[in-house]
Amino acid sequence: MKLQIFPDAEGLALGAAEFIFETLSKAAAHAGSASIALSGGSTPARTYKELAELSRRRDLDWRHVKVYWGDERCVAADDPQSNFHMARATLLDLISIPRQNLYHMACEDDPETGAWRYEQILRSHFPDQAFPQFDLILLGLGDDGHTASLFPDTQILNERERWVAPVYVPRLDSWRISLTLPAINAASTVAFLVSGEAKASILKETLEASGPPTHPAQKVEAQGELHWLIDESAGRLLEKPHS
C-alpha cells in the first residue's frame, strides 16, 4: 500500500489528476489502450475537472482509453445523483473521447438485469479472465467504511463469482449496482481518493485498525498496486508511518 498526502483538497485534486493521467498514459503506451473505472463523489468530481484541464495541456489520446464505472445509482443517466451524469459534466464532455468508449452502468429499470448486462459487457472486453483486469479503478471512502457501493452488512460483500452485482442499501432506501470485491481486487492499480476532516476517523480505522477487516474498504486488497491519495485534513489522525 502506498500513501500520498497532499496539503489540501485542491492539492489532492491536482495530484490525483496527474496520477490518473500518468497511469493511463503508461498503460496505453504499453498495451495500445487503457481502461479506467470511475468513482462518484465530490472528491473525484474535483479531480475530474483538473484532469480535463490537464488533458488540454498534455498529450493523452483519449481515443485509446475505455471508461467504465465502479458503481452506479439506479437512476436515469441525466439524474443529478448519477455518477455517469457527474463524470460527463466534470470530465467526459470536456475532452475528446469517442462516445463509444464510454460504458455507462444502466440499472434504472431493473438492478438485477442492469448488473447482468454490465457484466456481459465486461466479459466481452476482458475475455478468458477470471475477473476483469482494469488498468485503474478509482474508489472513495464513505463515513461508514463503504467503497464503491459495497456497504456494510450487504450481501454483495460475500460475492465471489460475479463481476457486477445489484445491492440494496437499506439506510438510503435505494438500489445500486457495483463491481464486486474480486473484480476490484483484480485491477492492476486501485486508487482511493479521500478528502476532508470528516473522513479522518474512518480513514484511521480503515488504515490502522488491527485484527480482521470490519469495513468494506479494508477488504480491498488489490493484486496490483494499491494507492491512497489523501489530503492533510483526512489524514490528521494517522499515527503509523505508511510507505
C-alpha positions as CSV (number, residue, x, y, z in Angstrom):
1,M,0.0,0.0,0.0
2,K,1.3,3.4,-1.0
3,L,0.1,6.6,0.7
4,Q,0.4,10.1,-0.6
5,I,-0.7,13.1,1.5
6,F,-1.4,16.4,-0.1
7,P,-1.7,19.7,1.7
8,D,-5.3,20.4,0.9
9,A,-8.3,19.4,-1.3
10,E,-7.0,21.4,-4.2
11,G,-3.6,19.8,-4.0
12,L,-5.2,16.4,-3.8
13,A,-7.3,17.1,-6.9
14,L,-4.2,18.2,-8.8
15,G,-2.1,15.3,-7.6
16,A,-4.8,12.8,-8.3
17,A,-5.3,14.1,-11.8
18,E,-1.6,13.8,-12.5
19,F,-1.6,10.2,-11.1
20,I,-4.6,9.2,-13.3
21,F,-3.0,10.8,-16.4
22,E,0.3,9.1,-15.9
23,T,-1.3,5.7,-15.1
24,L,-3.4,5.8,-18.2
25,S,-0.6,7.1,-20.4
26,K,1.7,4.3,-19.3
27,A,-0.9,1.6,-19.9
28,A,-1.8,3.0,-23.3
29,A,1.8,3.2,-24.3
30,H,2.4,-0.4,-23.2
31,A,-0.7,-2.1,-24.5
32,G,-2.1,0.3,-27.0
33,S,-5.2,1.0,-24.9
34,A,-6.1,1.8,-21.3
35,S,-9.1,1.1,-19.1
36,I,-10.4,3.0,-16.1
37,A,-13.4,2.6,-13.8
38,L,-14.6,5.9,-12.4
39,S,-16.0,6.7,-9.0
40,G,-18.7,9.1,-7.9
41,G,-18.5,11.7,-5.2
42,S,-17.3,15.2,-4.6
43,T,-13.6,14.5,-4.3
44,P,-13.5,12.7,-7.7
45,A,-15.6,15.5,-9.3
46,R,-12.9,18.0,-8.4
47,T,-10.2,15.6,-9.6
48,Y,-12.0,15.1,-13.0
49,K,-12.1,18.8,-13.6
50,E,-8.4,19.0,-13.1
51,L,-7.9,16.0,-15.3
52,A,-9.9,17.7,-18.1
53,E,-7.7,20.8,-17.7
54,L,-4.5,18.7,-17.7
55,S,-5.6,16.9,-20.8
56,R,-5.8,20.3,-22.7
57,R,-2.1,20.9,-21.9
58,R,-0.7,17.4,-22.2
59,D,-0.8,14.6,-24.8
60,L,-3.2,11.8,-23.9
61,D,-5.1,10.3,-26.8
62,W,-8.4,9.5,-25.2
63,R,-9.4,7.5,-28.3
64,H,-7.3,4.7,-26.7
65,V,-9.0,4.9,-23.3
66,K,-12.1,2.9,-22.3
67,V,-14.1,4.4,-19.5
68,Y,-16.1,2.3,-17.1
69,W,-17.7,2.8,-13.7
70,G,-17.1,1.1,-10.4
71,D,-20.7,1.6,-9.3
72,E,-23.9,3.5,-10.1
73,R,-27.1,4.5,-8.5
74,C,-30.2,3.1,-10.2
75,V,-31.4,6.4,-11.6
76,A,-31.7,7.9,-15.1
77,A,-28.4,8.8,-16.8
78,D,-29.3,12.5,-16.6
79,D,-30.3,12.4,-12.9
80,P,-28.1,14.7,-10.8
81,Q,-27.4,11.8,-8.5
82,S,-26.0,9.7,-11.3
83,N,-22.2,9.0,-11.3
84,F,-22.4,9.0,-15.1
85,H,-24.0,12.4,-15.2
86,M,-21.3,13.8,-12.8
87,A,-18.5,12.4,-14.8
88,R,-19.9,13.8,-18.1
89,A,-20.3,17.2,-16.6
90,T,-16.8,17.4,-15.0
91,L,-14.7,15.4,-17.4
92,L,-16.1,13.5,-20.3
93,D,-17.9,16.3,-22.1
94,L,-14.7,18.4,-21.8
95,I,-12.3,16.0,-23.5
96,S,-12.1,14.4,-27.0
97,I,-13.2,10.9,-26.2
98,P,-15.4,8.9,-28.5
99,R,-18.8,8.2,-27.1
100,Q,-18.4,4.5,-27.9
101,N,-15.5,4.4,-25.4
102,L,-17.9,5.2,-22.5
103,Y,-19.6,2.2,-20.8
104,H,-22.3,3.5,-18.6
105,M,-23.8,1.3,-15.9
106,A,-27.5,1.4,-16.5
107,C,-29.9,0.0,-13.9
108,E,-32.8,2.4,-13.5
109,D,-35.3,-0.2,-14.9
110,D,-34.1,-3.3,-13.0
111,P,-31.0,-3.6,-10.9
112,E,-30.5,-7.3,-11.4
113,T,-30.8,-7.0,-15.2
114,G,-28.6,-4.0,-15.2
115,A,-25.9,-5.8,-13.3
116,W,-26.1,-8.8,-15.6
117,R,-25.8,-6.7,-18.7
118,Y,-22.8,-4.8,-17.4
119,E,-21.0,-8.0,-16.5
120,Q,-21.6,-9.2,-20.1
121,I,-20.0,-6.1,-21.4
122,L,-17.0,-6.5,-19.2
123,R,-16.7,-10.2,-20.0
124,S,-16.6,-9.4,-23.7
125,H,-13.9,-6.8,-23.1
126,F,-11.8,-8.9,-20.8
127,P,-12.2,-12.4,-22.3
128,D,-10.7,-15.5,-20.8
129,Q,-10.1,-13.8,-17.5
130,A,-11.3,-14.9,-14.1
131,F,-12.0,-11.3,-13.3
132,P,-11.5,-8.0,-15.3
133,Q,-8.1,-6.5,-15.1
134,F,-8.7,-2.8,-15.3
135,D,-5.6,-0.6,-15.6
136,L,-7.0,1.7,-12.9
137,I,-10.0,1.7,-10.6
138,L,-10.8,4.8,-8.6
139,L,-12.5,4.5,-5.2
140,G,-13.8,6.7,-2.5
141,L,-14.3,6.1,1.2
142,G,-17.7,6.6,2.9
143,D,-18.1,7.6,6.6
144,D,-19.3,4.1,7.3
145,G,-16.3,2.5,5.6
146,H,-18.1,1.7,2.3
147,T,-16.4,2.0,-1.0
148,A,-18.0,1.8,-4.5
149,S,-21.4,0.5,-3.5
150,L,-20.0,-2.1,-1.1
151,F,-21.8,-1.1,2.0
152,P,-21.5,-2.7,5.5
153,D,-23.8,-5.7,6.1
154,T,-24.9,-6.1,2.5
155,Q,-24.9,-9.4,0.6
156,I,-22.7,-8.2,-2.2
157,L,-19.7,-8.4,0.2
158,N,-20.0,-12.2,0.1
159,E,-20.0,-12.4,-3.7
160,R,-17.0,-14.4,-5.0
161,E,-18.0,-15.3,-8.6
162,R,-19.9,-12.4,-10.2
163,W,-18.1,-9.4,-11.5
164,V,-21.0,-7.0,-11.1
165,A,-23.9,-7.3,-8.7
166,P,-27.0,-5.4,-7.5
167,V,-27.1,-4.1,-4.0
168,Y,-30.0,-2.6,-1.9
169,V,-28.8,-0.1,0.7
170,P,-31.5,0.0,3.5
171,R,-30.3,3.2,5.2
172,L,-30.6,5.0,1.9
173,D,-33.6,3.1,0.7
174,S,-32.0,2.8,-2.8
175,W,-30.8,0.2,-5.3
176,R,-27.3,0.4,-6.9
177,I,-25.1,-1.9,-8.9
178,S,-21.4,-2.3,-8.2
179,L,-18.2,-4.1,-9.1
180,T,-17.7,-6.9,-6.6
181,L,-14.7,-7.2,-4.4
182,P,-13.0,-9.9,-6.6
183,A,-13.4,-7.6,-9.6
184,I,-11.9,-4.6,-7.8
185,N,-9.1,-6.6,-6.4
186,A,-8.1,-8.0,-9.8
187,A,-7.2,-4.5,-11.1
188,S,-3.6,-3.5,-12.0
189,T,-4.0,-0.4,-9.9
190,V,-6.6,0.7,-7.4
191,A,-6.5,4.3,-6.0
192,F,-8.6,5.7,-3.1
193,L,-9.2,9.4,-3.1
194,V,-10.1,10.8,0.3
195,S,-10.5,14.4,1.3
196,G,-11.7,16.4,4.3
197,E,-11.7,16.3,8.1
198,A,-15.0,14.5,8.2
199,K,-13.2,11.4,6.8
200,A,-10.3,11.5,9.4
201,S,-11.8,9.0,11.8
202,I,-13.0,6.4,9.3
203,L,-9.7,6.7,7.4
204,K,-7.7,6.0,10.6
205,E,-9.9,3.0,11.3
206,T,-9.5,1.7,7.8
207,L,-5.8,2.0,7.6
208,E,-4.7,1.4,11.2
209,A,-7.1,-0.9,12.9
210,S,-5.7,-4.2,14.0
211,G,-7.4,-7.5,13.5
212,P,-9.6,-8.8,10.7
213,P,-11.2,-6.2,8.4
214,T,-14.5,-4.9,9.5
215,H,-15.1,-2.1,6.9
216,P,-15.7,-2.9,3.3
217,A,-12.9,-0.6,2.2
218,Q,-10.4,-2.7,4.3
219,K,-11.3,-5.7,2.1
220,V,-9.8,-4.1,-1.0
221,E,-6.5,-5.9,-1.3
222,A,-5.5,-5.2,-4.9
223,Q,-3.4,-7.8,-6.6
224,G,-1.6,-5.0,-8.3
225,E,-0.8,-1.6,-6.8
226,L,-3.0,-0.1,-4.0
227,H,-2.7,3.7,-3.6
228,W,-4.3,6.0,-1.1
229,L,-4.3,9.7,-2.2
230,I,-5.5,11.9,0.7
231,D,-5.3,15.4,2.0
232,E,-3.9,16.5,5.3
233,S,-7.3,17.1,6.8
234,A,-8.4,13.5,6.1
235,G,-5.1,12.1,7.4
236,R,-4.8,14.3,10.5
237,L,-5.4,11.3,12.9
238,L,-3.0,8.9,11.3
239,E,-0.1,7.8,13.5
240,K,1.7,5.0,11.9
241,P,4.2,5.6,9.1
242,H,2.9,4.4,5.7
243,S,5.0,3.8,2.6
